[in-house]
Amino acid sequence: MPGALPRVAFGVAVLVSLVVLFLPASGVPTAPPGTDKVVHLVVFAALALSGRWAGLARLPLLLGLVAYAVGSEVLQGATALGRSASVADGLADVAGAVLGLLLWSAFTRRAR
């Protein structure tokens, strides 16, 4: 069973993702085109990595992150945040989750 640090790290990653994904459009900094996709990828990779470190099983974590990706995009498009739903952002989220799980597997294989 993982200690407190991995669970805290996962909790922080969740909180950061909530801010990144649900910040009103007026608070989103301007950046070069495509930067938002990189941010989505990194956020979901961090969620996957920290989730595995916290002891969450791979498949339930991946399914939860895919549901979170879809749900966050739907909410962005359906709320008064001034944000829009984006299939490309959702795909970047899922790619980040898969990347994070692959990195975790590589790290743990190397550690053995």
Secondary structure, DSSP 4 states (H G I P E B T S, - for coil): ---HHHHHHHHHHHHHHHHHHHS-GGGSPP--TTHHHHHHHHHHHHHHHHHHHTT--HHHHHHHHHHHHHHHHHHHHHSTTS----HHHHHHHHHHHHHHHHHHHHHHHHH-
